[in-house]
């Protein structure tokens, strides 16, 4: 089923129509899936009508966008407290 490709270390893999898409984080929301590298979106599947067409590699789980946003907000607050900035 899955084609041969070189998986990047630390990346997750999402398959759709047997095509692999890699990203450090893969976030599934209501009807979309987005792949992120360095907290920046690199690909997205919007308006998905059938989520069953999208499968993560065995043993992998989708990331939680709200948790990622909360952690980024926390990091920014710590930097502000310490007197730095992004």
C-alpha positions, 0 to 999 in steps of 0.5 A: 500500500505505502510507497517507498520514501525516506522518512525524516527523523522526528517527523510523522507521516500522513498517508492519503491515496497512498501518498505520504506527507511528512511533518513534525506535527500533524494536527487534525481539526474538524474537517482539516488536517495541517502539517507543521515544521518549526510551528509553521504550516507547510501543507494543509488538507482543508474541507475534508469530507471523509477523514477515513481517507487520511491515515497516520503511520502505524503507532503515530497520533495526531497532535492537539492544536490547542495544546500546541497553542497553549505551549507557545503562549506559555513560552512567549510569556516566560520570555517576556518575564525574563525580558527577552522577546521573539 
